[in-house]
Amino acid sequence: MNKTADFSLLFVVFIWGVTFVMVQNALSFLDPFTFNAVRFFMAFVFLLIPYISTLHKKGKTWNKGLFMAGFHIGVWLFLGYGLQTIGLNYTTPAKTGFITGLSVVMVPVFSLLLLKHRLSRNTIIGVAAATIGLYLMTFADRSNLNIGDLLVFLCAISFAMQIITTARYAKTLPALPLTLIQVSTVSLLSFVSAFIFKENHSVIFSSEVMLQKDVWTALLVTAALATAFAFFAQTFFQAYTTPTRVALIFSMEPVFAALSSYILIGEKLTSASIIGCAFIFLGMIFAELPVKKKKPVTQEFS
């Protein structure tokens, strides 16, 4: 089950990486919080359909503990996506992916402090290699940092906490209801934020947006795959792995983001970026290697 969880989470990361460009294109027509409100509401509907179809088999699963857990995860998810989406207005899709990947460094620290999870030697080396790779991809040849980079860095902290809180609840609570509460929380908070920041989320129904194929493609793909499927898969499979392992797999997101930016919009990859990709990949592989157990020392008596 561990390998299935790893490959499933890697596929989730692939989806997240390739949707950065789509989101940035959609943001030229929709405000950030409006986009997230609609995206996560659509994801809620996509998840609600299978939940209702299986409700008669599973019976009532909702309670205060489940609701509070989903809301807790959803708040971090809202902060992560809100900051990331706003940051995309000021920085590039590839840089957004790079800086978001810094959560791979934060998760082991938060996991040790908050969940008391000890780290193996291979995991520590893997995290270090991924950190070097992220540094090369993020800051080498990119000395000009801006407000968008800072917002995305705060988003990385939020995503790290989302992984930690998911790890805290995923093993004891049902995945589908927990995911439903997460995405509905993000949608609700995004709608509220749109009002607070005076964004006109009714623009989604304007003729200009209704006729934009790129907007609806971005909404449908991100809602169905990058949100509904992705967060259900994360919530379900994180019960079979550790937060640090999840973070290492998620460190591949900037690699996929860079490749998709190169293929779709022609964003150049520097030699430092390519070397950084290699370090991230090697870090993830090294962390998967089994730890050799020391043989007990036996004393011989003459």
C-alpha positions as MATLAB code, in Angstrom:
seq = 'MNKTADFSLLFVVFIWGVTFVMVQNALSFLDPFTFNAVRFFMAFVFLLIPYISTLHKKGKTWNKGLFMAGFHIGVWLFLGYGLQTIGLNYTTPAKTGFITGLSVVMVPVFSLLLLKHRLSRNTIIGVAAATIGLYLMTFADRSNLNIGDLLVFLCAISFAMQIITTARYAKTLPALPLTLIQVSTVSLLSFVSAFIFKENHSVIFSSEVMLQKDVWTALLVTAALATAFAFFAQTFFQAYTTPTRVALIFSMEPVFAALSSYILIGEKLTSASIIGCAFIFLGMIFAELPVKKKKPVTQEFS';
ca = [
       0.000    0.000    0.000;
       2.915    2.350    0.629;
       4.051    2.209   -3.007;
       0.492    2.765   -4.236;
       0.245    5.788   -1.947;
       3.568    7.170   -3.210;
       2.685    6.837   -6.915;
      -0.808    8.231   -6.354;
       0.577   11.264   -4.525;
       3.192   11.725   -7.254;
       0.394   11.819   -9.841;
      -1.363   14.442   -7.710;
       1.834   16.524   -7.721;
       2.054   16.192  -11.503;
      -1.469   17.593  -11.816;
      -0.656   20.524   -9.518;
       2.542   21.323  -11.400;
       0.976   21.466  -14.869;
      -1.985   23.619  -13.756;
       0.110   26.655  -12.722;
       0.057   28.037  -16.269;
      -3.690   27.423  -16.610;
      -4.416   29.262  -13.363;
      -2.298   32.243  -14.363;
      -4.138   32.514  -17.696;
      -7.518   32.389  -15.937;
      -6.461   35.124  -13.504;
      -6.339   37.613  -16.365;
     -10.168   37.382  -16.358;
     -11.035   36.451  -12.741;
      -9.927   37.849   -9.398;
      -7.919   35.405   -7.233;
     -10.476   34.843   -4.465;
     -13.316   34.614   -6.988;
     -11.390   31.984   -8.914;
     -10.731   29.930   -5.770;
     -14.328   30.304   -4.552;
     -15.736   28.940   -7.821;
     -13.011   26.310   -8.209;
     -13.493   24.819   -4.743;
     -17.288   25.039   -4.928;
     -17.193   23.042   -8.167;
     -14.862   20.551   -6.471;
     -17.340   20.265   -3.587;
     -20.097   19.373   -6.068;
     -17.854   16.807   -7.793;
     -17.128   15.149   -4.430;
     -20.704   15.389   -3.171;
     -22.028   13.149   -5.954;
     -20.048   10.003   -4.986;
     -20.598   10.748   -1.299;
     -24.383   10.802   -1.682;
     -24.298    7.632   -3.791;
     -22.523    5.725   -0.987;
     -24.348    7.326    1.938;
     -26.883    4.497    2.292;
     -24.057    1.979    2.677;
     -21.953    3.844    5.211;
     -24.649    5.578    7.232;
     -24.146    8.804    9.151;
     -20.488    9.702    9.633;
     -20.702   13.413   10.468;
     -19.941   14.672   13.945;
     -18.389   17.719   15.606;
     -14.914   16.200   15.643;
     -15.027   15.482   11.898;
     -16.323   18.955   11.117;
     -13.676   20.708   13.226;
     -10.891   18.578   11.733;
     -12.002   19.339    8.174;
     -12.393   23.023    8.982;
      -8.920   23.104   10.567;
      -7.322   21.597    7.443;
      -9.482   23.786    5.204;
      -8.277   27.017    6.828;
      -4.639   26.165    6.053;
      -5.675   25.110    2.561;
      -7.484   28.422    2.049;
      -4.449   30.408    3.188;
      -2.161   28.375    0.957;
      -4.227   28.732   -2.199;
      -5.240   32.314   -1.505;
      -1.653   33.457   -1.052;
      -0.472   31.354   -3.972;
      -3.128   32.622   -6.366;
      -2.466   36.266   -5.450;
       1.271   35.655   -5.733;
       0.810   34.368   -9.281;
      -0.251   37.901  -10.239;
       3.260   39.181   -9.425;
       5.591   36.300  -10.254;
       5.973   33.513  -12.807;
       4.349   30.057  -12.729;
       7.745   28.366  -12.497;
       8.920   30.529   -9.574;
       5.593   29.923   -7.844;
       6.157   26.205   -8.129;
       9.730   26.520   -6.895;
       8.942   28.536   -3.771;
       5.847   26.476   -2.941;
       8.142   23.459   -2.930;
      10.028   24.915    0.034;
       7.369   23.298    2.216;
       9.511   20.150    1.905;
      11.920   21.810    4.342;
       9.225   22.992    6.737;
       7.236   19.757    7.064;
       9.974   17.682    8.790;
      10.522   20.477   11.317;
       6.792   20.906   11.995;
       6.365   17.127   12.096;
       9.093   16.801   14.725;
       7.794   19.685   16.854;
       4.038   19.072   16.560;
       3.668   15.325   15.919;
       6.887   14.085   17.592;
       7.843   12.109   14.473;
      11.508   11.136   14.426;
      13.398   11.312   11.132;
      15.638    8.584    9.704;
      19.116    9.372    8.408;
      18.065    8.723    4.795;
      15.107   11.053    5.171;
      17.304   13.846    6.525;
      19.747   13.429    3.616;
      16.838   13.342    1.169;
      15.379   16.554    2.585;
      18.815   18.209    2.437;
      19.250   17.228   -1.220;
      15.773   18.483   -2.077;
      16.526   21.738   -0.249;
      19.686   22.261   -2.298;
      17.698   21.574   -5.456;
      14.989   24.038   -4.476;
      17.620   26.671   -3.705;
      19.210   26.240   -7.112;
      15.849   26.400   -8.864;
      14.496   29.301   -6.823;
      17.350   31.731   -6.208;
      20.167   30.928   -8.605;
      19.968   33.368  -11.537;
      16.923   34.962   -9.881;
      18.232   37.737   -7.652;
      15.190   39.984   -8.125;
      12.619   38.920   -5.545;
       9.253   40.679   -5.326;
       6.051   40.778   -3.269;
       4.701   37.806   -5.200;
       7.641   35.666   -4.051;
       6.980   36.650   -0.411;
       3.280   35.767   -0.707;
       4.128   32.396   -2.220;
       6.634   31.755    0.597;
       3.839   32.329    3.150;
       1.736   29.997    1.034;
       4.450   27.325    1.427;
       4.170   27.600    5.228;
       0.394   27.178    4.958;
       0.720   24.108    2.741;
       3.228   22.597    5.151;
       0.713   23.012    7.972;
      -2.005   21.521    5.751;
       0.130   18.379    5.355;
       0.736   18.230    9.114;
      -2.935   18.642   10.036;
      -3.978   16.086    7.409;
      -1.522   13.617    8.925;
      -3.046   14.282   12.326;
      -6.593   13.366   11.252;
      -6.337   11.118    8.151;
      -5.741    7.870   10.036;
      -8.823    8.169   12.260;
     -11.447    9.963   10.129;
     -13.148    8.973    6.827;
     -11.401   10.508    3.830;
     -14.339   11.586    1.662;
     -16.325   13.553    4.297;
     -13.075   15.081    5.565;
     -12.231   16.238    2.035;
     -15.746   17.605    1.516;
     -15.402   19.812    4.585;
     -11.925   20.964    3.498;
     -12.967   22.134    0.034;
     -16.239   23.681    1.212;
     -14.290   25.638    3.855;
     -11.936   26.993    1.200;
     -14.852   27.941   -1.057;
     -16.744   29.718    1.727;
     -13.705   31.634    3.001;
     -12.807   32.620   -0.568;
     -16.310   34.011   -1.182;
     -16.107   35.984    2.074;
     -12.641   37.277    1.157;
     -13.916   38.365   -2.260;
     -16.454   40.594   -0.501;
     -13.933   41.910    2.033;
     -11.405   42.823   -0.641;
     -14.235   44.114   -2.845;
     -13.676   41.630   -5.624;
     -16.614   41.296   -7.983;
     -17.119   37.532   -8.057;
     -20.307   38.002  -10.112;
     -17.945   38.661  -13.023;
     -17.974   34.900  -13.558;
     -21.373   35.353  -15.210;
     -20.325   38.220  -17.473;
     -20.331   37.664  -21.215;
     -16.591   38.316  -21.405;
     -15.809   35.441  -19.050;
     -18.590   33.129  -20.211;
     -17.080   33.101  -23.701;
     -13.509   32.477  -22.549;
     -12.606   28.856  -23.184;
      -9.353   29.124  -21.199;
     -11.211   30.246  -18.051;
     -13.662   27.361  -18.066;
     -10.955   24.870  -18.970;
      -8.882   26.072  -16.012;
     -11.874   25.941  -13.657;
     -12.966   22.464  -14.744;
      -9.484   20.938  -14.725;
      -8.449   22.491  -11.416;
     -11.800   21.721   -9.774;
     -12.075   18.102  -10.917;
      -8.445   16.961  -10.968;
      -6.300   19.456   -9.034;
      -8.844   19.873   -6.218;
     -11.534   17.182   -5.874;
      -9.408   14.211   -6.921;
      -6.109   15.585   -5.606;
      -7.209   16.379   -2.064;
      -9.290   13.245   -1.705;
      -6.234   11.228   -2.800;
      -3.983   13.121   -0.379;
      -6.396   12.677    2.532;
      -6.882    8.975    1.784;
      -3.293    7.962    1.059;
      -1.657   10.103    3.740;
      -3.026    7.617    6.247;
      -0.454    5.151    4.865;
       2.664    7.310    4.928;
       4.421   10.028    6.921;
       4.164   13.820    6.521;
       7.856   14.101    5.624;
       7.524   11.462    2.920;
       4.531   13.337    1.509;
       6.526   16.578    1.529;
       9.397   14.938   -0.355;
       6.995   13.686   -3.010;
       5.422   17.141   -3.177;
       8.893   18.599   -3.788;
       8.534   17.304   -7.357;
       5.868   19.961   -7.951;
       8.367   22.666   -8.997;
       9.934   20.207  -11.429;
       6.595   19.586  -13.116;
       5.793   23.311  -12.965;
       9.086   24.201  -14.658;
       8.641   21.583  -17.376;
       5.061   22.639  -18.097;
       6.091   26.306  -18.190;
       8.854   25.415  -20.644;
       6.535   23.389  -22.888;
       3.421   25.579  -22.742;
       4.716   29.149  -22.584;
       8.380   28.782  -23.497;
       9.810   29.827  -20.136;
      13.540   29.104  -20.219;
      15.213   26.578  -17.949;
      18.675   27.581  -16.764;
      21.456   25.114  -16.057;
      20.959   25.796  -12.333;
      17.290   24.870  -12.662;
      18.137   21.598  -14.390;
      20.713   20.712  -11.718;
      18.152   21.672   -9.060;
      15.610   19.316  -10.626;
      18.171   16.512  -10.428;
      18.864   17.204   -6.737;
      15.149   17.156   -5.903;
      14.655   13.881   -7.747;
      17.688   12.285   -6.077;
      16.532   13.525   -2.682;
      13.145   11.881   -3.122;
      14.752    8.620   -4.285;
      17.332    8.577   -1.443;
      14.617    9.051    1.168;
      12.912    5.919   -0.179;
      15.981    3.738    0.404;
      15.625    1.356    3.341;
      17.655    2.137    6.427;
      20.202   -0.520    7.283;
      19.737   -1.782   10.777;
      22.820   -2.253   12.878;
      23.482   -5.815   13.847;
      23.574   -6.376   17.573;
      27.074   -6.777   18.939;
      27.610  -10.207   20.417;
      30.375  -10.880   22.902;
      32.365  -14.076   22.697;
      33.542  -15.657   25.894;
      36.583  -17.852   25.936;
];
